[in-house]
Amino acid sequence: MKNFIKQNWFKIIAIVFLFGALANNPYSYYQLLRWVVMIVAGYTAYNAYKDKKNNEVWIFGIMAVLFNPIIPFYLQKNTWQLIDIVSAILFLIFLFKKYDKQN
């Protein structure tokens, strides 16, 4: 379990940020959330590309573009909340899917 956390701490932080976005936070939290999720999703997409996992490349590549803070998408709060939940669930699914294959 310790090795699992050591290898996936960045995804766990992104998941916590995404679920934390459902609370009422200052705008700066959401700006930081965009940076965290974009970086983690981009890194995950890159690793999936190296492993020739095309579905994961597309999923996390789109997520990185959607959360990018440089050219942001402006959506309604309830739309972002849905995107946050779906993104966190996708991170969780692929996190544990990979963990199951290692054991």
N, CA, C and O atoms as a GROMACS GRO file, in nm:
protein
  412
    1MET      N    1   0.083  -0.120   0.000
    1MET     CA    2   0.000   0.000   0.000
    1MET      C    3   0.088   0.127   0.000
    1MET      O    4   0.057   0.225  -0.067
    2LYS      N    5   0.197   0.121   0.076
    2LYS     CA    6   0.286   0.236   0.082
    2LYS      C    7   0.346   0.266  -0.055
    2LYS      O    8   0.360   0.382  -0.093
    3ASN      N    9   0.382   0.162  -0.128
    3ASN     CA   10   0.437   0.177  -0.262
    3ASN      C   11   0.332   0.234  -0.358
    3ASN      O   12   0.364   0.314  -0.445
    4PHE      N   13   0.207   0.192  -0.340
    4PHE     CA   14   0.096   0.242  -0.421
    4PHE      C   15   0.083   0.392  -0.405
    4PHE      O   16   0.072   0.465  -0.504
    5ILE      N   17   0.084   0.440  -0.281
    5ILE     CA   18   0.071   0.584  -0.255
    5ILE      C   19   0.193   0.658  -0.308
    5ILE      O   20   0.180   0.766  -0.364
    6LYS      N   21   0.310   0.600  -0.290
    6LYS     CA   22   0.434   0.663  -0.337
    6LYS      C   23   0.434   0.681  -0.488
    6LYS      O   24   0.482   0.783  -0.538
    7GLN      N   25   0.380   0.585  -0.562
    7GLN     CA   26   0.377   0.591  -0.708
    7GLN      C   27   0.263   0.677  -0.762
    7GLN      O   28   0.270   0.722  -0.877
    8ASN      N   29   0.159   0.700  -0.682
    8ASN     CA   30   0.039   0.767  -0.734
    8ASN      C   31  -0.003   0.889  -0.654
    8ASN      O   32  -0.119   0.930  -0.662
    9TRP      N   33   0.086   0.948  -0.576
    9TRP     CA   34   0.049   1.060  -0.491
    9TRP      C   35  -0.007   1.177  -0.570
    9TRP      O   36  -0.096   1.247  -0.523
   10PHE      N   37   0.046   1.200  -0.690
   10PHE     CA   38   0.000   1.313  -0.770
   10PHE      C   39  -0.144   1.294  -0.817
   10PHE      O   40  -0.220   1.390  -0.822
   11LYS      N   41  -0.183   1.172  -0.850
   11LYS     CA   42  -0.322   1.145  -0.889
   11LYS      C   43  -0.414   1.158  -0.768
   11LYS      O   44  -0.526   1.209  -0.780
   12ILE      N   45  -0.367   1.114  -0.652
   12ILE     CA   46  -0.447   1.124  -0.530
   12ILE      C   47  -0.472   1.271  -0.496
   12ILE      O   48  -0.582   1.307  -0.455
   13ILE      N   49  -0.370   1.354  -0.512
   13ILE     CA   50  -0.387   1.498  -0.487
   13ILE      C   51  -0.489   1.558  -0.584
   13ILE      O   52  -0.574   1.638  -0.543
   14ALA      N   53  -0.483   1.519  -0.711
   14ALA     CA   54  -0.580   1.569  -0.810
   14ALA      C   55  -0.722   1.526  -0.773
   14ALA      O   56  -0.815   1.605  -0.785
   15ILE      N   57  -0.737   1.403  -0.728
   15ILE     CA   58  -0.870   1.352  -0.688
   15ILE      C   59  -0.923   1.433  -0.570
   15ILE      O   60  -1.040   1.472  -0.569
   16VAL      N   61  -0.839   1.458  -0.472
   16VAL     CA   62  -0.880   1.536  -0.354
   16VAL      C   63  -0.920   1.677  -0.396
   16VAL      O   64  -1.022   1.729  -0.351
   17PHE      N   65  -0.841   1.739  -0.483
   17PHE     CA   66  -0.874   1.873  -0.533
   17PHE      C   67  -1.007   1.873  -0.607
   17PHE      O   68  -1.089   1.963  -0.588
   18LEU      N   69  -1.030   1.771  -0.690
   18LEU     CA   70  -1.154   1.766  -0.769
   18LEU      C   71  -1.276   1.750  -0.679
   18LEU      O   72  -1.378   1.816  -0.701
   19PHE      N   73  -1.269   1.663  -0.580
   19PHE     CA   74  -1.382   1.650  -0.489
   19PHE      C   75  -1.396   1.772  -0.399
   19PHE      O   76  -1.507   1.809  -0.361
   20GLY      N   77  -1.283   1.836  -0.366
   20GLY     CA   78  -1.287   1.958  -0.286
   20GLY      C   79  -1.351   2.074  -0.360
   20GLY      O   80  -1.401   2.168  -0.297
   21ALA      N   81  -1.352   2.068  -0.491
   21ALA     CA   82  -1.412   2.174  -0.572
   21ALA      C   83  -1.563   2.178  -0.558
   21ALA      O   84  -1.626   2.275  -0.600
   22LEU      N   85  -1.622   2.075  -0.502
   22LEU     CA   86  -1.767   2.073  -0.484
   22LEU      C   87  -1.811   2.164  -0.369
   22LEU      O   88  -1.929   2.200  -0.359
   23ALA      N   89  -1.718   2.201  -0.283
   23ALA     CA   90  -1.747   2.292  -0.173
   23ALA      C   91  -1.745   2.436  -0.225
   23ALA      O   92  -1.709   2.462  -0.340
   24ASN      N   93  -1.783   2.527  -0.139
   24ASN     CA   94  -1.779   2.669  -0.173
   24ASN      C   95  -1.639   2.721  -0.143
   24ASN      O   96  -1.604   2.737  -0.026
   25ASN      N   97  -1.560   2.746  -0.244
   25ASN     CA   98  -1.420   2.787  -0.228
   25ASN      C   99  -1.397   2.923  -0.293
   25ASN      O  100  -1.475   2.966  -0.378
   26PRO      N  101  -1.288   2.990  -0.253
   26PRO     CA  102  -1.253   3.115  -0.322
   26PRO      C  103  -1.206   3.085  -0.465
   26PRO      O  104  -1.167   2.972  -0.496
   27TYR      N  105  -1.210   3.185  -0.548
   27TYR     CA  106  -1.174   3.168  -0.688
   27TYR      C  107  -1.031   3.116  -0.705
   27TYR      O  108  -1.003   3.041  -0.799
   28SER      N  109  -0.942   3.154  -0.615
   28SER     CA  110  -0.802   3.109  -0.624
   28SER      C  111  -0.791   2.956  -0.613
   28SER      O  112  -0.701   2.896  -0.672
   29TYR      N  113  -0.882   2.893  -0.539
   29TYR     CA  114  -0.882   2.747  -0.529
   29TYR      C  115  -0.904   2.684  -0.667
   29TYR      O  116  -0.837   2.589  -0.704
   30TYR      N  117  -0.998   2.739  -0.741
   30TYR     CA  118  -1.030   2.684  -0.873
   30TYR      C  119  -0.919   2.711  -0.974
   30TYR      O  120  -0.898   2.632  -1.066
   31GLN      N  121  -0.849   2.822  -0.957
   31GLN     CA  122  -0.732   2.848  -1.042
   31GLN      C  123  -0.623   2.745  -1.015
   31GLN      O  124  -0.564   2.691  -1.108
   32LEU      N  125  -0.597   2.717  -0.888
   32LEU     CA  126  -0.499   2.615  -0.851
   32LEU      C  127  -0.544   2.477  -0.898
   32LEU      O  128  -0.464   2.397  -0.945
   33LEU      N  129  -0.673   2.450  -0.885
   33LEU     CA  130  -0.730   2.323  -0.932
   33LEU      C  131  -0.702   2.303  -1.080
   33LEU      O  132  -0.664   2.193  -1.121
   34ARG      N  133  -0.719   2.406  -1.160
   34ARG     CA  134  -0.693   2.396  -1.304
   34ARG      C  135  -0.547   2.357  -1.331
   34ARG      O  136  -0.521   2.270  -1.414
   35TRP      N  137  -0.454   2.420  -1.261
   35TRP     CA  138  -0.312   2.388  -1.281
   35TRP      C  139  -0.282   2.245  -1.239
   35TRP      O  140  -0.216   2.170  -1.312
   36VAL      N  141  -0.332   2.206  -1.122
   36VAL     CA  142  -0.305   2.070  -1.071
   36VAL      C  143  -0.360   1.965  -1.165
   36VAL      O  144  -0.289   1.872  -1.204
   37VAL      N  145  -0.487   1.978  -1.202
   37VAL     CA  146  -0.550   1.876  -1.286
   37VAL      C  147  -0.489   1.875  -1.426
   37VAL      O  148  -0.469   1.768  -1.484
   38MET      N  149  -0.458   1.993  -1.481
   38MET     CA  150  -0.396   1.995  -1.614
   38MET      C  151  -0.262   1.923  -1.613
   38MET      O  152  -0.233   1.844  -1.703
   39ILE      N  153  -0.180   1.950  -1.513
   39ILE     CA  154  -0.048   1.888  -1.506
   39ILE      C  155  -0.061   1.737  -1.485
   39ILE      O  156   0.006   1.659  -1.553
   40VAL      N  157  -0.144   1.696  -1.391
   40VAL     CA  158  -0.158   1.553  -1.362
   40VAL      C  159  -0.221   1.479  -1.480
   40VAL      O  160  -0.177   1.369  -1.515
   41ALA      N  161  -0.323   1.537  -1.541
   41ALA     CA  162  -0.387   1.473  -1.656
   41ALA      C  163  -0.291   1.466  -1.774
   41ALA      O  164  -0.286   1.365  -1.844
   42GLY      N  165  -0.215   1.572  -1.796
   42GLY     CA  166  -0.116   1.572  -1.904
   42GLY      C  167  -0.009   1.467  -1.881
   42GLY      O  168   0.030   1.396  -1.974
   43TYR      N  169   0.039   1.457  -1.759
   43TYR     CA  170   0.140   1.356  -1.724
   43TYR      C  171   0.084   1.215  -1.740
   43TYR      O  172   0.153   1.125  -1.789
   44THR      N  173  -0.040   1.196  -1.699
   44THR     CA  174  -0.105   1.066  -1.713
   44THR      C  175  -0.124   1.031  -1.860
   44THR      O  176  -0.104   0.916  -1.899
   45ALA      N  177  -0.164   1.128  -1.940
   45ALA     CA  178  -0.180   1.105  -2.084
   45ALA      C  179  -0.046   1.070  -2.148
   45ALA      O  180  -0.040   0.982  -2.234
   46TYR      N  181   0.060   1.137  -2.107
   46TYR     CA  182   0.194   1.109  -2.160
   46TYR      C  183   0.237   0.966  -2.126
   46TYR      O  184   0.288   0.894  -2.211
   47ASN      N  185   0.215   0.926  -2.001
   47ASN     CA  186   0.250   0.789  -1.961
   47ASN      C  187   0.165   0.686  -2.036
   47ASN      O  188   0.215   0.579  -2.072
   48ALA      N  189   0.039   0.717  -2.058
   48ALA     CA  190  -0.048   0.627  -2.133
   48ALA      C  191  -0.001   0.617  -2.278
   48ALA      O  192  -0.008   0.510  -2.339
   49TYR      N  193   0.047   0.727  -2.333
   49TYR     CA  194   0.100   0.727  -2.469
   49TYR      C  195   0.223   0.636  -2.478
   49TYR      O  196   0.236   0.558  -2.573
   50LYS      N  197   0.312   0.646  -2.380
   50LYS     CA  198   0.430   0.560  -2.377
   50LYS      C  199   0.392   0.413  -2.366
   50LYS      O  200   0.460   0.326  -2.422
   51ASP      N  201   0.283   0.384  -2.294
   51ASP     CA  202   0.236   0.246  -2.276
   51ASP      C  203   0.142   0.201  -2.387
   51ASP      O  204   0.087   0.091  -2.382
   52LYS      N  205   0.123   0.288  -2.488
   52LYS     CA  206   0.035   0.259  -2.602
   52LYS      C  207  -0.110   0.227  -2.560
   52LYS      O  208  -0.171   0.133  -2.610
   53LYS      N  209  -0.161   0.308  -2.466
   53LYS     CA  210  -0.299   0.294  -2.420
   53LYS      C  211  -0.378   0.413  -2.476
   53LYS      O  212  -0.395   0.515  -2.409
   54ASN      N  213  -0.425   0.398  -2.599
   54ASN     CA  214  -0.487   0.509  -2.672
   54ASN      C  215  -0.610   0.567  -2.605
   54ASN      O  216  -0.630   0.688  -2.607
   55ASN      N  217  -0.694   0.482  -2.544
   55ASN     CA  218  -0.814   0.534  -2.479
   55ASN      C  219  -0.778   0.628  -2.365
   55ASN      O  220  -0.839   0.734  -2.348
   56GLU      N  221  -0.679   0.589  -2.286
   56GLU     CA  222  -0.636   0.674  -2.175
   56GLU      C  223  -0.571   0.802  -2.225
   56GLU      O  224  -0.587   0.907  -2.163
   57VAL      N  225  -0.498   0.794  -2.334
   57VAL     CA  226  -0.437   0.915  -2.392
   57VAL      C  227  -0.546   1.015  -2.425
   57VAL      O  228  -0.535   1.133  -2.391
   58TRP      N  229  -0.651   0.970  -2.491
   58TRP     CA  230  -0.760   1.061  -2.529
   58TRP      C  231  -0.834   1.115  -2.407
   58TRP      O  232  -0.861   1.235  -2.400
   59ILE      N  233  -0.865   1.028  -2.313
   59ILE     CA  234  -0.941   1.071  -2.194
   59ILE      C  235  -0.864   1.177  -2.117
   59ILE      O  236  -0.918   1.284  -2.087
   60PHE      N  237  -0.738   1.149  -2.084
   60PHE     CA  238  -0.662   1.242  -2.002
   60PHE      C  239  -0.610   1.361  -2.083
   60PHE      O  240  -0.586   1.468  -2.026
   61GLY      N  241  -0.591   1.344  -2.212
   61GLY     CA  242  -0.555   1.456  -2.297
   61GLY      C  243  -0.668   1.558  -2.304
   61GLY      O  244  -0.644   1.678  -2.293
   62ILE      N  245  -0.789   1.510  -2.322
   62ILE     CA  246  -0.906   1.600  -2.324
   62ILE      C  247  -0.922   1.667  -2.188
   62ILE      O  248  -0.955   1.786  -2.180
   63MET      N  249  -0.900   1.590  -2.081
   63MET     CA  250  -0.911   1.647  -1.947
   63MET      C  251  -0.807   1.758  -1.927
   63MET      O  252  -0.838   1.861  -1.868
   64ALA      N  253  -0.686   1.737  -1.975
   64ALA     CA  254  -0.581   1.839  -1.961
   64ALA      C  255  -0.619   1.966  -2.037
   64ALA      O  256  -0.597   2.076  -1.988
   65VAL      N  257  -0.674   1.951  -2.156
   65VAL     CA  258  -0.716   2.067  -2.234
   65VAL      C  259  -0.833   2.138  -2.167
   65VAL      O  260  -0.836   2.261  -2.162
   66LEU      N  261  -0.928   2.062  -2.116
   66LEU     CA  262  -1.046   2.121  -2.053
   66LEU      C  263  -1.010   2.201  -1.928
   66LEU      O  264  -1.069   2.306  -1.903
   67PHE      N  265  -0.914   2.154  -1.851
   67PHE     CA  266  -0.876   2.221  -1.727
   67PHE      C  267  -0.763   2.322  -1.744
   67PHE      O  268  -0.722   2.384  -1.646
   68ASN      N  269  -0.712   2.340  -1.865
   68ASN     CA  270  -0.596   2.429  -1.882
   68ASN      C  271  -0.630   2.571  -1.838
   68ASN      O  272  -0.735   2.625  -1.873
   69PRO      N  273  -0.540   2.632  -1.760
   69PRO     CA  274  -0.566   2.767  -1.711
   69PRO      C  275  -0.518   2.878  -1.805
   69PRO      O  276  -0.545   2.995  -1.782
   70ILE      N  277  -0.448   2.841  -1.910
   70ILE     CA  278  -0.392   2.940  -2.000
   70ILE      C  279  -0.499   2.993  -2.095
   70ILE      O  280  -0.511   3.114  -2.114
   71ILE      N  281  -0.575   2.904  -2.154
   71ILE     CA  282  -0.689   2.940  -2.238
   71ILE      C  283  -0.810   2.869  -2.177
   71ILE      O  284  -0.853   2.765  -2.227
   72PRO      N  285  -0.867   2.926  -2.070
   72PRO     CA  286  -0.970   2.856  -1.994
   72PRO      C  287  -1.105   2.849  -2.065
   72PRO      O  288  -1.140   2.935  -2.145
   73PHE      N  289  -1.178   2.745  -2.033
   73PHE     CA  290  -1.317   2.732  -2.074
   73PHE      C  291  -1.402   2.792  -1.962
   73PHE      O  292  -1.378   2.765  -1.844
   74TYR      N  293  -1.499   2.873  -1.998
   74TYR     CA  294  -1.588   2.934  -1.900
   74TYR      C  295  -1.723   2.865  -1.908
   74TYR      O  296  -1.796   2.880  -2.006
   75LEU      N  297  -1.754   2.790  -1.803
   75LEU     CA  298  -1.880   2.715  -1.797
   75LEU      C  299  -1.953   2.750  -1.668
   75LEU      O  300  -1.896   2.809  -1.577
   76GLN      N  301  -2.080   2.712  -1.662
   76GLN     CA  302  -2.161   2.733  -1.541
   76GLN      C  303  -2.103   2.651  -1.426
   76GLN      O  304  -2.038   2.549  -1.448
   77LYS      N  305  -2.128   2.695  -1.305
   77LYS     CA  306  -2.075   2.626  -1.186
   77LYS      C  307  -2.125   2.482  -1.179
   77LYS      O  308  -2.048   2.391  -1.149
   78ASN      N  309  -2.254   2.461  -1.206
   78ASN     CA  310  -2.307   2.324  -1.198
   78ASN      C  311  -2.248   2.233  -1.306
   78ASN      O  312  -2.235   2.113  -1.285
   79THR      N  313  -2.212   2.289  -1.421
   79THR     CA  314  -2.146   2.212  -1.526
   79THR      C  315  -2.006   2.173  -1.481
   79THR      O  316  -1.964   2.059  -1.500
   80TRP      N  317  -1.934   2.268  -1.420
   80TRP     CA  318  -1.800   2.238  -1.369
   80TRP      C  319  -1.805   2.133  -1.259
   80TRP      O  320  -1.717   2.048  -1.250
   81GLN      N  321  -1.908   2.139  -1.175
   81GLN     CA  322  -1.919   2.039  -1.068
   81GLN      C  323  -1.936   1.899  -1.126
   81GLN      O  324  -1.879   1.803  -1.075
   82LEU      N  325  -2.015   1.888  -1.230
   82LEU     CA  326  -2.032   1.758  -1.296
   82LEU      C  327  -1.900   1.712  -1.357
   82LEU      O  328  -1.863   1.595  -1.345
   83ILE      N  329  -1.830   1.803  -1.423
   83ILE     CA  330  -1.700   1.771  -1.483
   83ILE      C  331  -1.599   1.730  -1.374
   83ILE      O  332  -1.521   1.637  -1.393
   84ASP      N  333  -1.602   1.799  -1.261
   84ASP     CA  334  -1.512   1.766  -1.150
   84ASP      C  335  -1.539   1.624  -1.099
   84ASP      O  336  -1.445   1.548  -1.075
   85ILE      N  337  -1.665   1.589  -1.082
   85ILE     CA  338  -1.700   1.455  -1.033
   85ILE      C  339  -1.658   1.348  -1.134
   85ILE      O  340  -1.596   1.249  -1.097
   86VAL      N  341  -1.691   1.369  -1.260
   86VAL     CA  342  -1.655   1.271  -1.364
   86VAL      C  343  -1.503   1.257  -1.373
   86VAL      O  344  -1.453   1.145  -1.387
   87SER      N  345  -1.432   1.367  -1.366
   87SER     CA  346  -1.285   1.363  -1.375
   87SER      C  347  -1.225   1.288  -1.257
   87SER      O  348  -1.135   1.206  -1.274
   88ALA      N  349  -1.275   1.315  -1.136
   88ALA     CA  350  -1.226   1.244  -1.018
   88ALA      C  351  -1.254   1.095  -1.029
   88ALA      O  352  -1.168   1.013  -0.994
   89ILE      N  353  -1.371   1.059  -1.076
   89ILE     CA  354  -1.406   0.917  -1.093
   89ILE      C  355  -1.316   0.851  -1.198
   89ILE      O  356  -1.273   0.738  -1.179
   90LEU      N  357  -1.288   0.922  -1.306
   90LEU     CA  358  -1.198   0.866  -1.408
   90LEU      C  359  -1.058   0.844  -1.352
   90LEU      O  360  -0.996   0.741  -1.378
   91PHE      N  361  -1.008   0.940  -1.276
   91PHE     CA  362  -0.878   0.921  -1.211
   91PHE      C  363  -0.882   0.799  -1.120
   91PHE      O  364  -0.789   0.718  -1.120
   92LEU      N  365  -0.988   0.786  -1.042
   92LEU     CA  366  -1.001   0.672  -0.950
   92LEU      C  367  -1.006   0.539  -1.026
   92LEU      O  368  -0.939   0.443  -0.988
   93ILE      N  369  -1.085   0.534  -1.132
   93ILE     CA  370  -1.099   0.410  -1.210
   93ILE      C  371  -0.964   0.367  -1.265
   93ILE      O  372  -0.924   0.251  -1.249
   94PHE      N  373  -0.894   0.458  -1.330
   94PHE     CA  374  -0.767   0.421  -1.392
   94PHE      C  375  -0.656   0.401  -1.288
   94PHE      O  376  -0.561   0.328  -1.313
   95LEU      N  377  -0.669   0.466  -1.174
   95LEU     CA  378  -0.573   0.446  -1.066
   95LEU      C  379  -0.582   0.303  -1.014
   95LEU      O  380  -0.480   0.235  -1.001
   96PHE      N  381  -0.704   0.257  -0.984
   96PHE     CA  382  -0.722   0.123  -0.930
   96PHE      C  383  -0.715   0.016  -1.038
   96PHE      O  384  -0.679  -0.098  -1.008
   97LYS      N  385  -0.748   0.050  -1.161
   97LYS     CA  386  -0.733  -0.046  -1.270
   97LYS      C  387  -0.587  -0.083  -1.288
   97LYS      O  388  -0.553  -0.200  -1.308
   98LYS      N  389  -0.501   0.016  -1.282
   98LYS     CA  390  -0.358  -0.007  -1.294
   98LYS      C  391  -0.306  -0.082  -1.173
   98LYS      O  392  -0.220  -0.170  -1.186
   99TYR      N  393  -0.357  -0.048  -1.053
   99TYR     CA  394  -0.315  -0.113  -0.929
   99TYR      C  395  -0.352  -0.261  -0.930
   99TYR      O  396  -0.273  -0.345  -0.887
  100ASP      N  397  -0.472  -0.294  -0.979
  100ASP     CA  398  -0.515  -0.433  -0.987
  100ASP      C  399  -0.426  -0.515  -1.079
  100ASP      O  400  -0.399  -0.631  -1.050
  101LYS      N  401  -0.380  -0.457  -1.188
  101LYS     CA  402  -0.294  -0.528  -1.282
  101LYS      C  403  -0.156  -0.553  -1.224
  101LYS      O  404  -0.089  -0.649  -1.262
  102GLN      N  405  -0.112  -0.466  -1.132
  102GLN     CA  406   0.020  -0.483  -1.072
  102GLN      C  407   0.020  -0.595  -0.968
  102GLN      O  408   0.125  -0.656  -0.944
  103ASN      N  409  -0.093  -0.622  -0.908
  103ASN     CA  410  -0.100  -0.727  -0.804
  103ASN      C  411  -0.145  -0.858  -0.857
  103ASN      O  412  -0.156  -0.955  -0.782
   0.00000   0.00000   0.00000
